[in-house]
Amino acid sequence: MRILVQKFGGTSLSTPEARGKVISHIRRELDNGYRLVVVVSAMGRKGDPYATDTLLDLIASEGGKLPSREQDLLLSCGEIISAAKLCSLLKEGSISSVVLTGAQAGFRTDSQFGNARILDIVPTRVLEELERSDVVIVTGFQGQNQDGDFTTLGRGGSDTSATALGAALHAEMVDIYTDVDGILTADPRIVEDARPLDYVSYAEICNMAHQGAKVIHPRAVEIAMQSGIPVRVRSTFSQSEGTLVANPEGFKDVQLGIVDRYVTGIAYVANVTQIKVESTGDGADNLQLQVFKAMAENAISVDFINVTPSGTVYTVFDSDSAKAQAVLKELGLKPQILSGCAKVSVIGGGINGVPGIMARIVEALTEQKIQILQSADSNTTIWVLVNKEDMVQALRALHAKFELGK
């Protein structure tokens, strides 16, 4: 049995026209000889009747609060509604289908409501239903803990559901359908000449996702990479093949092009605060431990960390800035705070060991009179911190410097 997993997000299911496109993609792959497992998100975005954020607003609008267990129960309704609606449309089109919740599809998770981790997938029911139906529709974003409670997998959880299910079923491919033509070199809302990429390695897209590119969830890529299952990121609204995500050796005839491409894309994370803490005498050796232990104990996520013998520099989200500052002052420290920053990332599998990449980054930003507040690098990414007011110009300058629009 040839199995293909398709995942359709909220915008792909939000209107009759969009749902018609979904049906056409399903029909095409059935004609290609596949049995399909279709993973769905809740329909639409905030404000649409059954979207996840709309369901949350249903409680918050009257000042209500909901325990995390019951909130997961509420949020699981969005995907169930999507799945039932799609099933009715397939039936109308004479395509046999059946709906399974995440639990019925075999997703077993821990009990971290709102951000559960998949412990195991037992897709026995999915395989049984594929013998009887052309399409098995699975509600994304959800599973079941050992007590039988509904759990949700956190933001982007439907992507994770799709790649995890694809791995468990040994599917040939996982197709992630969205509202853009694949993975682009930059955010097209900011960089006008951003272009779609035909091929991206797991490592490249994982870094792009972690650094702010929202086209696919990082956890979904990690699961696909571990299992070696190829993923295509495609547009619901076109017949384009989109972007293939796989190991470089899977790119066949285009492998040389991947090796020669030093920089793949530019990503960003806005609304971050830089915090500097310097040692002022005794206790210097213990400063870093004090700072990061305090951040962890107060559930403050830290990023962009530079540690020196005299102190440390790191970033937090602007929303955590006041809390982080208060925590540090309680320790008797005197943090220097710079809010309203943005982290800009230059990402590429070919960066490591290539002379001149950092020089070109500095040149591009210097030409635009953009100050670099902080920098760091890894094998596949170079990060710079800039003032948020310079972020858009920084993205455009770096995209142009590395000729990513060509």
Salt bridges, closest charged atoms under 4 A:
GLU29 OE2 - ARG28 NH2 2.96
GLU29 OE2 - ARG234 NH1 3.73
ASP53 OD1 - ARG155 NH2 2.52
ASP57 OD2 - LYS46 NZ 3.87
GLU70 OE2 - ARG69 NH1 2.64
GLU129 OE2 - ARG125 NE 3.02
GLU129 OE2 - ARG132 NH2 3.26
ASP149 OD1 - ARG69 NH2 3.12
ASP159 OD1 - LYS7 NZ 2.95
GLU172 OE2 - ARG2 NE 2.88
ASP175 OD1 - ARG232 NE 2.69
ASP175 OD2 - ARG234 NH1 3.26
ASP187 OD2 - ARG189 NH2 2.76
ASP193 OD1 - HIS399 ND1 3.40
GLU204 OE1 - ARG261 NH2 3.23
GLU222 OE2 - HIS210 NE2 3.06
GLU222 OE1 - ARG219 NH1 3.51
GLU241 OE1 - ARG232 NH1 3.08
ASP303 OD2 - LYS343 NZ 2.69
GLU363 OE1 - LYS401 NZ 3.09
GLU367 OE2 - LYS401 NZ 3.51
GLU403 OE2 - LYS406 NZ 3.52
